[in-house]
Amino acid sequence: MKHMKLRLIVMNFLEYAVWGAYLTCMGRYLATHGLGSNIGIFYSIQGIVSLFMPALIGIVADRWIPAQKLLSLCHALAGAFMISAGVYGLMSGDSVQFALLFSLYTLSVAFFMPTIALSNSVAYISLGKAGLDTVKDFPPIRVFGTIGFIATMWIVDLCGFQTTAWQFVVSGSLSIILSLYSLSLPECETKKKAESQSWVEAMGLQAFSLFKQKKMAIFFIFSMLLGVSLQITNGFANPFLGSFEAFDEFADTFGVQHSNILISISQICEALCILLIPFFLKKFGIKNVMLMAMFAWVLRFGLFGAGDPGSGVWMFVLSCIVYGFAFDFFNISGSLYVDQETDPALRSSAQGLFMMMTNGFGATIGTLSAQAIVNWQVYNLPETATPLEVWAGWRTAWYIFATYALVVAILFWIFFDYKHNKPSEVNSKE
């Protein structure tokens, strides 16, 4: 059992190390090279490909190709395209062109995004085969994914790669390593073909039947609405902190010079919060845990608007602390909830559907909307705008994001009807 856990720990570490190499600092790189107004487009493509790629790849994993082998193939392709994007960026320097960089990046992301759901499926199936409890045993394994994310954030920051395309090379190289490692993971059997099947069954689209259940339909809709918040700080927190270089009193502060390390406090707290998920889910149930996540997003955005890298840096730090609750109590708890509410034969497809609603529809709408708001408040300001006016624009944008998260939380509290049975209550009924 310990051997199985260790193998899954390595998989999760590498899976999220790939993402951590560029996700929080790509916006800084783009802003530095004159592509600041396109940050939202780069981040939204993750959402656009998540509209269909995780679901399609999940169907393939359920029906035809074992999940661990498909995980290997996807990472091989994602790594090759990401390294190509990095090499192009390094060769082009300040003359980097949007079209080619975006095309290579898009191809990489198209194959990377499905691997998040695939890695979850591989973990759940492997734990089940080992006779382990996914709710209890998966979070401590998944926490090493966050540690991997933090590790590459620090490496990219300390190596001075935040404003260079080396971050893409680091990410792509790790994808190739994980591609090879995935071939050593336990076999994940596909569903055997029945003698008589409908077209929907043959394509593995039964996961969409979950929308027929009112409870699951509402859950997926709010997952999409909350998914709007997922990529906003990943895309804009680093450029926001970088904008403080225009102030003499802030230019040399730690938060400006090492913004990736400051932001990594978010992932450190995320790692700690993962360990709390089994207790919170059993104690409070999915509705209350999701509400905690939503109100944490309100604080996440609001504190960014109120803080600064000087005397107000404590607000940035607090914002990073609550991120752990905001991200984990939504993403990890939601994934576990879908796994428990879904037929085992649809496990990979259902995870792909959850990914589509959150990182697909939600993140796409969120990043494009956030870009429009940031352009309106910041990047469309006249060249004569003072640093104070730019700061005021950023502050307004953060408060708009916080208001949105608050509205979603209130609506979720009203419309998601879920009665949680505590373990003691279940045992007494039995």
C-alpha positions in Angstrom: 0.0 0.0 0.0 2.8 2.4 0.9 4.5 1.5 -2.4 1.3 2.4 -4.3 1.0 5.7 -2.5 4.6 6.6 -3.3 4.1 6.0 -7.0 1.0 8.2 -7.0 2.9 10.9 -5.0 5.6 11.1 -7.7 2.9 11.3 -10.4 1.1 14.1 -8.7 4.3 16.0 -7.9 5.3 16.0 -11.6 1.8 16.7 -12.9 1.5 20.0 -11.1 5.2 20.9 -11.3 4.6 21.1 -15.1 1.9 23.7 -14.5 3.7 25.6 -11.8 6.6 26.4 -14.0 4.6 29.0 -16.0 1.0 29.4 -14.7 1.6 32.2 -12.2 4.4 34.1 -14.0 3.4 33.8 -17.7 1.4 37.0 -17.3 4.6 38.8 -16.2 6.5 37.5 -19.2 3.8 38.6 -21.6 3.5 42.0 -20.0 7.2 42.5 -20.2 7.3 41.7 -23.9 4.4 44.0 -25.0 1.7 41.4 -24.8 0.0 42.5 -21.6 -3.4 43.1 -23.3 -3.3 39.5 -24.5 -2.8 37.9 -21.1 -6.4 36.9 -20.8 -6.3 35.2 -24.2 -3.4 33.0 -23.2 -5.1 32.0 -20.0 -8.5 31.6 -21.5 -7.3 29.1 -24.1 -6.8 26.7 -21.1 -10.5 27.1 -20.6 -11.4 26.8 -24.3 -9.6 23.5 -24.8 -11.1 22.3 -21.5 -14.6 22.6 -23.0 -14.0 19.5 -25.1 -10.5 17.9 -24.6 -10.8 16.5 -21.0 -14.2 15.1 -21.8 -13.1 13.5 -25.1 -9.9 12.2 -23.6 -11.9 10.9 -20.7 -14.1 9.0 -23.1 -11.1 7.5 -24.8 -9.7 6.5 -21.4 -13.0 4.9 -20.4 -13.6 3.0 -23.7 -10.3 2.3 -25.6 -6.9 3.3 -24.2 -6.0 2.7 -20.5 -5.8 6.0 -18.6 -2.1 5.6 -17.6 -1.1 5.1 -21.2 -3.2 8.0 -22.4 -1.7 10.2 -19.7 1.8 9.3 -21.1 0.8 10.2 -24.7 -0.8 13.5 -23.7 2.2 14.6 -21.7 4.6 13.7 -24.5 2.7 15.9 -26.9 2.2 18.7 -24.4 5.9 18.7 -23.5 7.1 18.8 -27.1 4.9 21.8 -28.0 5.7 23.7 -24.8 9.5 23.3 -25.3 9.0 24.5 -28.9 7.2 27.6 -27.5 10.0 28.2 -25.1 12.7 27.9 -27.8 10.9 30.2 -30.1 10.5 32.8 -27.3 14.2 32.6 -26.4 15.2 33.0 -30.0 12.9 35.9 -30.7 13.7 37.9 -27.6 11.8 41.2 -27.6 10.6 40.6 -31.1 8.4 37.7 -30.1 5.2 37.5 -32.2 1.8 36.7 -30.7 0.6 34.4 -33.4 3.4 31.8 -33.4 3.9 31.8 -29.6 0.2 31.5 -29.0 -0.2 28.7 -31.5 2.5 26.5 -30.0 1.3 27.3 -26.5 -2.3 26.4 -27.4 -1.3 23.0 -28.8 0.6 22.2 -25.6 -2.2 23.3 -23.4 -4.7 21.3 -25.5 -3.0 18.1 -24.5 -2.0 19.1 -20.9 -5.4 20.1 -19.6 -6.9 16.6 -20.0 -4.0 15.2 -17.9 -5.4 16.7 -14.7 -8.6 14.7 -14.9 -6.6 11.7 -16.2 -4.2 11.8 -13.3 -7.2 11.9 -10.9 -8.7 8.9 -12.6 -5.4 6.9 -12.4 -5.1 7.8 -8.7 -8.7 6.8 -7.9 -8.6 3.5 -9.8 -5.2 2.6 -8.3 -6.3 3.4 -4.8 -9.5 1.4 -5.3 -7.4 -1.6 -6.5 -5.3 -1.3 -3.4 -8.4 -1.3 -1.1 -7.8 2.3 0.0 -10.4 5.0 0.7 -10.2 7.8 -1.9 -11.7 10.4 0.4 -9.2 9.6 3.2 -6.1 8.6 1.2 -6.2 10.8 -1.9 -5.8 14.3 -0.3 -2.4 13.4 1.3 -1.2 12.2 -2.0 -2.6 15.2 -3.9 -0.8 17.5 -1.6 2.5 16.6 -3.2 1.1 17.9 -6.5 0.9 21.3 -4.8 4.4 20.8 -3.5 5.6 20.2 -7.0 3.8 23.3 -8.2 5.5 25.4 -5.5 8.9 23.8 -6.3 8.9 25.0 -9.9 7.5 28.4 -8.9 10.5 28.9 -6.7 12.9 27.5 -9.3 11.6 29.8 -12.0 11.7 32.8 -9.7 15.2 32.2 -8.2 16.6 31.4 -11.7 15.3 34.7 -13.0 12.9 33.1 -15.5 9.8 35.0 -14.5 10.2 37.4 -17.5 11.8 34.9 -19.9 10.6 32.0 -22.0 12.8 29.6 -20.1 9.7 29.0 -17.9 8.2 27.2 -20.9 11.3 25.0 -21.5 11.2 24.0 -17.8 7.5 23.1 -18.0 7.9 21.1 -21.3 10.9 19.1 -20.0 9.0 18.0 -16.9 6.1 16.9 -19.1 8.5 14.6 -21.0 9.7 13.1 -17.8 6.2 12.5 -16.6 5.3 11.0 -19.9 8.0 8.3 -19.4 7.1 7.8 -15.8 3.4 7.3 -16.5 4.2 4.1 -18.4 5.2 2.5 -15.1 1.9 3.3 -13.4 -0.7 0.5 -12.6 -2.9 -0.7 -15.4 -6.3 1.0 -15.6 -8.7 -1.2 -17.4 -11.1 0.2 -20.0 -14.8 -0.7 -20.0 -15.5 -3.8 -22.0 -17.8 -3.4 -25.0 -21.3 -4.6 -24.6 -23.0 -6.7 -27.3 -25.7 -4.1 -28.0 -25.0 -0.4 -27.4 -26.5 2.9 -28.4 -24.5 5.6 -30.0 -24.3 7.5 -26.7 -23.0 4.4 -24.9 -20.5 3.7 -27.6 -19.1 7.2 -27.4 -19.1 7.1 -23.6 -21.3 10.2 -23.3 -23.4 8.8 -20.5 -21.7 11.2 -18.1 -23.8 14.0 -19.6 -26.9 12.1 -18.2 -25.8 13.5 -14.8 -27.5 16.7 -15.8 -30.8 14.9 -15.6 -30.3 14.8 -11.8 -31.4 18.2 -10.4 -28.8 18.1 -7.6 -25.9 17.3 -10.0 -27.1 19.8 -12.6 -27.1 22.6 -10.1 -23.7 21.4 -8.8 -22.2 21.5 -12.3 -23.7 25.0 -13.0 -22.3 26.5 -9.9 -19.0 24.7 -10.5 -18.9 26.7 -13.8 -19.8 30.0 -12.1 -17.1 29.5 -9.4 -14.7 28.3 -12.1 -14.8 31.9 -13.4 -12.5 32.9 -10.5 -9.9 30.1 -11.0 -7.4 31.7 -13.3 -7.9 35.4 -12.5 -5.1 35.7 -10.0 -2.9 33.3 -11.9 -3.0 35.6 -14.9 -3.0 39.0 -13.3 -1.5 38.9 -9.8 2.1 38.8 -11.1 1.7 41.7 -13.6 -0.2 43.6 -10.8 2.7 43.2 -8.4 5.1 44.1 -11.2 3.3 47.4 -11.8 4.6 48.6 -8.4 8.1 49.0 -9.9 6.9 52.4 -11.0 6.9 53.5 -7.3 10.2 54.3 -5.8 9.1 53.2 -2.3 7.9 49.8 -3.7 10.3 49.1 -6.5 12.8 47.1 -4.4 10.4 45.3 -2.1 10.4 41.6 -1.9 6.9 41.3 -3.3 7.8 43.1 -6.5 11.3 41.6 -7.1 10.2 38.0 -6.1 6.5 38.1 -6.8 6.4 34.4 -7.7 7.7 33.5 -4.3 5.2 35.8 -2.6 2.4 34.2 -4.6 3.7 30.8 -3.7 2.3 31.3 -0.2 -1.0 30.6 -1.9 0.2 27.1 -2.9 1.9 26.4 0.4 -1.5 27.1 2.2 -3.2 25.1 -0.5 -1.0 22.1 0.4 -2.0 22.4 4.0 -5.7 22.9 3.3 -5.8 19.7 1.2 -5.1 17.7 4.4 -8.2 19.3 6.0 -10.6 18.2 3.2 -11.5 14.7 4.6 -12.4 16.2 8.0 -14.4 19.1 6.5 -16.3 17.0 4.0 -17.3 14.5 6.7 -18.1 17.2 9.3 -19.8 19.8 7.1 -20.7 18.2 3.8 -20.1 19.4 0.2 -22.4 22.4 0.4 -20.8 24.1 3.3 -17.3 23.3 2.1 -18.1 24.9 -1.3 -19.5 27.9 0.5 -16.3 28.3 2.4 -14.4 28.2 -0.9 -16.7 30.9 -2.4 -16.3 33.3 0.5 -12.6 32.7 0.5 -12.5 33.9 -3.1 -14.2 37.1 -2.0 -11.4 37.7 0.5 -8.8 36.6 -2.1 -9.7 39.4 -4.5 -10.7 42.0 -2.0 -7.4 41.8 -0.1 -5.4 42.2 -3.4 -7.4 45.4 -4.0 -6.7 46.8 -0.5 -3.0 45.9 -0.1 0.4 47.1 -1.3 4.0 45.7 -1.3 5.0 48.0 1.6 3.1 48.4 4.8 0.1 46.7 3.3 1.9 43.6 2.2 0.2 41.7 5.1 -3.0 41.9 3.0 -1.3 40.2 0.1 0.0 37.5 2.5 -3.5 37.0 4.0 -5.0 36.8 0.5 -2.5 34.1 -0.3 -3.4 32.2 2.9 -7.2 32.1 2.1 -6.4 30.9 -1.4 -5.8 27.5 0.0 -9.4 27.3 1.1 -10.6 29.0 -2.1 -8.9 26.5 -4.4 -8.9 23.2 -2.5 -12.3 23.4 -1.0 -13.7 23.8 -4.5 -11.4 21.9 -6.8 -10.4 18.8 -4.8 -13.7 18.5 -2.8 -15.7 18.9 -6.1 -13.7 16.2 -7.8 -14.2 13.8 -4.8 -17.9 14.6 -4.8 -18.2 13.8 -8.5 -16.3 10.6 -8.0 -18.7 9.5 -5.2 -21.8 10.4 -7.0 -20.9 8.7 -10.3 -21.1 5.2 -11.6 -17.5 3.6 -11.6 -17.9 2.9 -15.4 -18.2 6.7 -16.0 -15.5 7.8 -13.7 -13.0 9.2 -16.2 -15.9 10.8 -18.3 -17.4 12.4 -15.2 -14.1 13.9 -14.2 -13.7 15.2 -17.7 -17.2 16.8 -17.5 -16.3 18.4 -14.2 -13.1 19.8 -15.7 -15.1 21.0 -18.7 -17.5 23.0 -16.5 -14.9 24.5 -14.2 -11.7 24.9 -16.3 -13.7 25.0 -19.5 -16.7 27.2 -19.5 -15.9 28.8 -16.2 -12.3 29.7 -16.7 -12.8 30.8 -20.2 -15.6 33.3 -19.3 -13.6 34.4 -16.3 -10.3 35.1 -17.9 -11.8 36.9 -20.9 -14.1 38.9 -18.7 -11.2 39.7 -16.4 -9.0 40.8 -19.3 -11.8 43.2 -20.5 -12.0 44.7 -17.0 -8.3 45.0 -16.6 -8.0 46.5 -20.1 -10.7 49.0 -19.2 -9.2 50.0 -15.9 -5.5 49.6 -16.5 -4.1 48.8 -20.0 -6.4 51.3 -21.8 -5.4 54.2 -19.7 -3.6 57.0 -21.6 0.2 56.9 -21.7 0.2 60.0 -19.5 -1.5 58.1 -16.7 0.4 58.3 -13.4 1.4 55.2 -11.3 -1.3 56.2 -8.8 -4.0 56.1 -11.5 -2.8 52.7 -12.7 -2.9 51.5 -9.1 -6.4 52.8 -8.7 -7.4 50.9 -11.9 -6.0 47.7 -10.5 -7.8 48.2 -7.2 -11.2 48.7 -8.9 -10.7 45.6 -11.0 -10.0 43.5 -7.9 -13.1 44.8 -6.1 -15.2 43.9 -9.2 -13.9 40.4 -9.0 -14.6 40.2 -5.2 -18.2 41.4 -5.8 -18.8 38.7 -8.4 -17.6 36.0 -6.0 -19.9 37.2 -3.3 -23.0 37.1 -5.5 -22.2 33.5 -6.6 -21.8 32.5 -3.0 -25.2 33.9 -2.0 -26.9 32.3 -5.0 -25.3 28.9 -4.2 -26.4 29.1 -0.6 -30.0 29.7 -1.8 -30.3 27.2 -4.7 -28.0 24.2 -3.9 -30.2 21.9 -1.8 -28.1 19.3 -0.1 -28.6 17.6 3.3 -25.4 16.4 4.8 -25.5 13.2 7.0 -22.7 13.2 9.5 -20.9 9.9 10.0 -22.6 9.4 13.5 -26.0 9.9 11.9 -25.4 7.4 9.2 -24.2 4.8 11.7 -27.2 5.3 13.9 -29.5 4.7 10.9 -27.7 1.6 9.9 
